[in-house]
C-alpha cells in the first residue's frame, strides 16, 4: 500500500514538473523545424523523387541540422524531469522518511521505474509526433528500394523497412525511447558516484560524446554511437552496435545495484 502511494506521488510530481514539458517542447520544436526544412527541400529541390511518409520523419535521409541537434541532445533532455527530483530528494535527506518505512530496495525500485518511464516518454512522444506529421504531409507508400532513399542493404531490418515500413518505424521509435529511459536511469545512479547533480545529469551526454569521438577516430561507420546508428536512416548494421546497446544496459544495472546497496550513512543528506 505504501509503495503504491509513494509511486503515485512520484508520478504526480513528474507530471507536474515544468522540466518535463520543457523537454517535450524542445524536442517537439526540433521535430517541427525539421519537417519544415525537409518539406521545403523536397518541394523545391527534389520534386521528382517519389517521396513518402516513411522516409520523411526525424533521422532519415537528408538529415537536417534540427535532426542532428535532436539526436545530439537526447542524453540531456531525458534526464531533466525525474533525475533532477531524485537527486534533490537524496541531497536534501527527504528520502530518509520513506526508506525507514518501505525499505531502501523498494524506494529505489519505485524511483527507478519512474525515472525510466520519464526518459522513455519524452523520446517516444517526440518521435511519434515526427512520424505522425510525416504521415500527414506525404503519402504512405511503400518505399522503393531501387531509389535509394532508405537504409543500406547491409543493415538489420532492411527487409522489414521495404515490406513493412510502419513496423520498421515503430521498431526505431521504441529502440530510441528505451535508450532514453536507460540513459535517465544511468544519470540518476551516477549521482552516487559523483555526489554532484550537474555532473550526474551531464554523464550520459559525456558517454555519447566519447563514443562519437571514438567512432570518428577509428572510422567505425556509425557503429558505436547510439546517436548515429539509432537514427532510422542510418540503422543498425553490426553486432558492435547491438553490443553497445547491451553495454548501456549493463552500465545501468551495475550503477543502480551500486546505488541501492550503499550503506545509508554513506549517502548525502
VMD Tcl script that draws the C-alpha trace (Angstrom):
set ca {
  {0.00 0.00 0.00}
  {2.75 2.42 0.94}
  {4.62 1.57 -2.27}
  {1.56 2.45 -4.36}
  {1.09 5.76 -2.55}
  {4.77 6.59 -2.96}
  {4.71 5.62 -6.64}
  {1.66 7.80 -7.29}
  {3.34 10.72 -5.55}
  {6.48 10.38 -7.66}
  {4.42 10.12 -10.84}
  {2.36 13.15 -9.81}
  {5.48 15.20 -9.17}
  {6.96 14.25 -12.53}
  {3.75 15.06 -14.41}
  {3.59 18.45 -12.69}
  {7.24 19.19 -13.40}
  {7.89 22.13 -15.68}
  {11.11 20.42 -16.74}
  {9.14 17.53 -18.27}
  {7.17 19.84 -20.50}
  {10.24 21.93 -21.26}
  {11.97 18.80 -22.59}
  {8.91 17.82 -24.62}
  {8.60 21.34 -26.05}
  {12.27 21.46 -27.07}
  {12.09 18.11 -28.84}
  {8.71 18.94 -30.43}
  {10.08 22.25 -31.71}
  {13.03 20.46 -33.30}
  {10.64 17.95 -34.89}
  {8.50 20.70 -36.41}
  {11.52 22.69 -37.65}
  {12.98 19.52 -39.16}
  {9.77 18.87 -41.10}
  {9.58 22.46 -42.33}
  {13.17 22.22 -43.58}
  {12.68 18.85 -45.27}
  {9.34 19.83 -46.81}
  {10.84 22.94 -48.39}
  {13.74 20.91 -49.70}
  {11.67 18.26 -51.41}
  {9.17 20.80 -52.64}
  {11.78 22.93 -54.41}
  {14.99 20.96 -54.96}
  {13.87 17.36 -55.37}
  {10.24 17.46 -56.57}
  {10.64 14.42 -58.85}
  {11.67 11.96 -56.13}
  {8.90 9.53 -55.10}
  {8.73 10.93 -51.60}
  {6.71 9.06 -48.98}
  {5.97 9.31 -45.29}
  {8.33 6.56 -44.18}
  {11.50 8.31 -45.35}
  {10.50 11.79 -44.25}
  {10.43 11.69 -40.46}
  {13.14 12.53 -37.96}
  {16.52 10.96 -38.63}
  {16.08 9.76 -42.20}
  {17.81 10.64 -45.46}
  {18.92 14.21 -45.98}
  {19.28 14.75 -42.23}
  {18.79 18.42 -41.35}
  {20.60 20.39 -38.67}
  {17.50 20.06 -36.45}
  {17.60 16.29 -36.70}
  {21.28 16.37 -35.78}
  {20.55 18.55 -32.74}
  {17.65 16.28 -31.75}
  {19.79 13.16 -31.53}
  {22.73 15.04 -30.01}
  {20.80 16.43 -27.04}
  {18.82 13.25 -26.29}
  {21.16 12.39 -23.35}
  {20.48 15.84 -21.87}
  {16.74 16.07 -22.44}
  {15.81 12.67 -20.98}
  {17.43 13.41 -17.61}
  {15.77 16.76 -16.97}
  {12.42 15.80 -15.36}
  {12.85 12.89 -12.94}
  {16.60 12.84 -12.34}
  {16.58 16.41 -11.05}
  {13.90 15.50 -8.50}
  {15.61 12.28 -7.46}
  {18.95 13.96 -6.83}
  {17.28 16.78 -4.91}
  {15.46 14.29 -2.66}
  {18.69 12.43 -1.90}
  {20.70 15.59 -1.33}
  {18.09 17.12 0.99}
  {17.60 13.94 3.03}
  {13.91 13.79 2.10}
  {14.35 10.17 1.04}
  {15.06 9.00 4.62}
  {11.46 9.16 5.79}
  {10.45 6.74 3.04}
  {13.39 4.38 3.42}
  {12.58 3.82 7.10}
  {9.01 2.87 6.20}
  {9.30 0.90 2.95}
  {12.94 -0.13 2.81}
  {15.80 1.00 0.62}
  {15.28 -1.51 -2.19}
  {11.60 -0.67 -2.62}
  {12.35 3.05 -2.51}
  {14.99 2.86 -5.24}
  {12.93 0.40 -7.28}
  {9.98 2.79 -7.46}
  {12.21 5.71 -8.39}
  {13.99 3.62 -10.99}
  {10.74 2.73 -12.77}
  {9.51 6.31 -12.84}
  {12.85 7.72 -13.97}
  {12.94 5.18 -16.79}
  {9.40 5.94 -17.98}
  {10.00 9.69 -17.86}
  {13.02 9.36 -20.17}
  {11.20 6.83 -22.35}
  {8.12 9.04 -22.74}
  {9.98 12.17 -23.89}
  {11.66 10.38 -26.80}
  {8.65 8.20 -27.67}
  {6.25 11.15 -27.85}
  {8.70 13.28 -29.86}
  {9.46 10.63 -32.49}
  {5.83 9.54 -32.70}
  {4.90 13.18 -33.35}
  {7.51 13.28 -36.13}
  {6.10 10.14 -37.76}
  {2.51 11.42 -37.49}
  {3.42 14.74 -39.12}
  {5.19 12.84 -41.89}
  {2.11 10.68 -42.46}
  {0.02 13.84 -42.74}
  {2.34 15.55 -45.22}
  {3.29 12.68 -47.52}
  {1.58 9.60 -48.99}
  {2.03 6.39 -47.01}
  {3.52 4.50 -49.95}
  {5.85 1.55 -49.59}
  {9.46 2.72 -50.11}
  {11.15 1.75 -53.36}
  {14.46 0.01 -52.68}
  {15.79 0.95 -56.13}
  {15.57 4.69 -55.46}
  {17.99 4.54 -52.53}
  {16.09 6.72 -50.04}
  {16.05 4.04 -47.34}
  {18.73 2.29 -45.28}
  {21.55 0.33 -46.89}
  {21.11 -3.32 -47.82}
  {23.64 -4.48 -45.22}
  {21.74 -3.14 -42.19}
  {19.48 -5.07 -39.87}
  {15.72 -4.82 -40.53}
  {16.42 -3.95 -44.18}
  {13.61 -6.18 -45.49}
  {11.22 -5.03 -42.79}
  {11.66 -1.43 -43.95}
  {10.70 -2.18 -47.55}
  {7.90 -4.68 -46.84}
  {6.54 -3.33 -43.54}
  {7.75 0.28 -43.24}
  {5.37 1.19 -40.42}
  {6.66 -1.71 -38.32}
  {10.23 -0.59 -39.07}
  {9.37 2.94 -37.96}
  {7.96 1.77 -34.63}
  {10.97 -0.50 -34.04}
  {13.25 2.53 -34.13}
  {10.88 4.73 -32.14}
  {10.80 2.12 -29.38}
  {14.57 1.47 -29.50}
  {15.28 5.20 -29.15}
  {12.74 5.54 -26.35}
  {14.17 2.53 -24.48}
  {17.64 4.03 -24.71}
  {16.24 7.32 -23.41}
  {14.88 5.55 -20.35}
  {18.15 3.69 -19.74}
  {20.16 6.92 -20.05}
  {17.90 8.62 -17.50}
  {18.45 5.79 -15.01}
  {22.22 5.84 -15.62}
  {22.23 9.56 -14.89}
  {20.34 9.12 -11.61}
  {22.51 6.21 -10.44}
  {25.73 8.06 -11.28}
  {24.82 10.62 -8.61}
  {26.04 8.12 -6.01}
  {29.45 8.12 -7.68}
  {29.97 11.88 -8.02}
  {27.50 13.33 -5.49}
  {27.04 16.24 -7.86}
  {23.71 16.77 -9.58}
  {25.10 18.71 -12.53}
  {27.81 16.14 -13.23}
  {25.37 13.24 -12.99}
  {22.95 14.93 -15.40}
  {25.78 15.51 -17.88}
  {27.17 11.98 -17.50}
  {25.11 10.31 -20.32}
  {25.93 13.18 -22.69}
  {29.64 12.70 -21.91}
  {29.34 9.00 -22.77}
  {27.70 9.88 -26.11}
  {30.42 12.42 -26.86}
  {33.25 9.97 -26.11}
  {31.64 7.27 -28.26}
  {31.17 9.75 -31.10}
  {34.83 10.79 -30.92}
  {35.98 7.15 -30.90}
  {33.68 6.44 -33.83}
  {35.32 9.21 -35.87}
  {38.90 8.36 -34.82}
  {38.62 4.71 -35.78}
  {36.22 5.28 -38.71}
  {33.70 2.73 -37.41}
  {30.87 3.71 -39.77}
  {28.41 4.82 -37.05}
  {28.71 1.51 -35.19}
  {29.29 2.56 -31.58}
  {27.47 5.87 -31.07}
  {23.71 5.39 -30.46}
  {23.07 8.94 -31.59}
  {24.15 7.77 -35.06}
  {23.06 4.15 -35.50}
  {19.66 4.59 -33.82}
  {18.61 7.07 -36.48}
  {16.25 5.11 -38.78}
  {18.04 6.31 -41.90}
  {21.43 5.11 -40.67}
  {20.20 1.96 -38.93}
  {21.97 -0.81 -37.04}
  {24.44 -2.57 -39.29}
  {26.74 -4.52 -36.97}
  {26.84 -6.67 -33.86}
  {29.06 -3.94 -32.44}
  {26.05 -1.61 -32.31}
  {23.99 -4.23 -30.51}
  {26.87 -4.81 -28.09}
  {26.96 -1.05 -27.44}
  {23.26 -1.02 -26.54}
  {23.74 -4.02 -24.25}
  {26.70 -2.19 -22.72}
  {24.43 0.72 -21.77}
  {22.03 -1.72 -20.12}
  {24.90 -3.35 -18.18}
  {26.20 0.05 -17.03}
  {22.70 1.00 -15.89}
  {22.25 -2.21 -13.90}
  {25.72 -2.02 -12.36}
  {25.34 1.62 -11.29}
  {21.86 1.07 -9.90}
  {23.00 -2.03 -7.99}
  {25.81 0.05 -6.54}
  {23.40 2.86 -5.63}
  {20.78 0.65 -4.00}
  {23.37 -1.25 -1.90}
  {25.15 1.75 -0.48}
  {25.07 1.98 3.30}
  {22.63 4.65 4.38}
  {25.25 6.57 6.38}
  {27.30 6.96 3.19}
  {24.52 8.87 1.46}
  {24.48 12.59 1.42}
  {21.74 14.18 3.44}
}
mol new
graphics top color blue
foreach p $ca { graphics top sphere $p radius 0.5 }
foreach p [lrange $ca 0 end-1] q [lrange $ca 1 end] { graphics top cylinder $p $q radius 0.2 }
display resetview
